[in-house]
Amino acid sequence: MNQHPLSAAIVAGWVITALLSIPAGADAATKPAPKSSPAGACESQYQRTRPAPKIVDKVLLAHARWLEDRESADGRRANLCRADLRQLRLTGATLERVNLEGALLKGANLRSANLVQAHLKGADLSHAMLDDANLEGADLRKGLVVKARLNRISADEAAFYGANLQGAQLREALLERAHFEDADLQLADLSAASLLDGYFYGANLSKATLTDTDLAGTDLRRTNLRQANLRRANLQGALLDSATLDGASLVEADLESAYLDDASLVQADLHEASLRGADFRYARLTGANLQRVNLEHANLEGANLAKARLDSATMVMTVLYKATLTCANLHGARLHHAVLIDAHLSRTDLQKADLTEIYAPKAQLQQARLAEANLELANLVSADLSEADMSHTVMVQTNLQEANLRGTNLSAADLTGAQLNNANLQQANLRGANLSGALGLVQVQLDQACVDEATQIPADLQRPKACPSPRHRHK
């Protein structure tokens, strides 16, 4: 029977097509294809062995010829991956582009060696001597460099991703544009090193020494810099968003225009640091030492500066919108034109501070100490100044409309031209205050306050009866 003639024809066509597509030497197809080496595989004949120094010298001699002439018959690129080279003396050796991935170089002497673009991924260089070596463009990813000496190395654009450099010495090293993402540099010494435009995202630099180090433009986001020493460090324009600097020393450091959004600087020492134009939005600076710092034009919106020391600080045109400065010390600070909208300053020391022309509507200043402060032309509309000490303050043309001055000490204050419309003056101490020329003040307000014969009142108002001498509330 001749069933399904069309199907048979189609199958036959497939067979012919398949036969025609077989290339010449089809018998070779039956042989297994050569296996390619997996990425990162070591093919060195010296892996897991300890070659004699003479053999290493021979390998490096051939490598030197390869560097001079890639077509040289006597030249061959050195491959010492995973070789055991512990304690080997390679002072001044030419190791440019050498493959040393996974090699054991613990305690090796590589002083002044040329390791430009060397492959050292995963190598063990712990306790090795690399002072004055050239590691420009070298690959040290995942390397073990614990307590190694790398003083004065030149390692621009070197890769230290995920490397362990705990306790390593990198004093005066040139590491511009080097990569240290996720590297561990705990207790490392990088003093006077140049790390310009480096990358340290997520790195651990706790207790590291970075005195006089150049970190301008460096990416230090999410780094751990707890108790690090950054005295006199240059951090201009550095990225420190979400970094942890608790207990760190930044004395006299330059952080001009640096970014520290959401950074933690609890108990950090920043006295006499330059923070001009820095971004500290929502940063945590509780208990930090900011004495005599320059915060001119800095942004501290939502920052927490509770119990921080800011005495004698320069904070001209500083943004402190909704910032917390509870119990902070701003004695003698300069806050001319600062923005303090809805800022929390209860029990804050602002004695003798320059608060001229501050913009502080709805600021919380309960029980704040403002004796002898200058608040001329300040905007304190709806601010809460209850029970604050504002004795001997200058408040010429200050806007205190709807401000809460209940129980506030305004003795001997100068309120010439101040706007007091709807201000709460209940039990306010106005003894010896100058209210002549005050605007918006009505008799009801004055009757609720405490005045004496030395109080100067507007001509259109009557002097209330003098209050009894102030007594301590608690005996």
Secondary structure, DSSP 4 states (H G I P E B T S, - for coil): ----HHHHHHHHHHHHHHHHTSPSSGGGGGSPPPPPPPTT----TTTTS---HHHHHHHHHHHHHHHH-TT-TT----B-TT-B-TT-B-TT-B-TT-B-TT-B-TT-B-TT-B-TT-B-TT-B-TT-B-TT-B-TT-B-TT-B-TT-B-TT-B-TT-B-TT-B-TT-B-TT-B-TT-B-TT-B-TT-B-TT-B-TT-B-TT-B-TT-B-TT-B-TT-B-TT-B-TT-B-TT-B-TT-B-TT-B-TT-B-TT-B-TT-B-TT-B-TT-B-TT-B-TT-B-TT-B-TT-B-TT-B-TT-B-TT-B-TT-B-TT-B-TT-B-TT-B-TT-B-TT-B-TT-B-TT-B-TT-B-TT-B-TT-B-TT-B-TT-B-TT-B-TT-B-TT-B-TT-B-TT-B-TT-B-TT-B-TT-B-TT-B-TT-B-TT-B-TT-B-TT-B-TT-BS--HHHHHHSB--TT-B--TTSPPPPPPPPP--S--
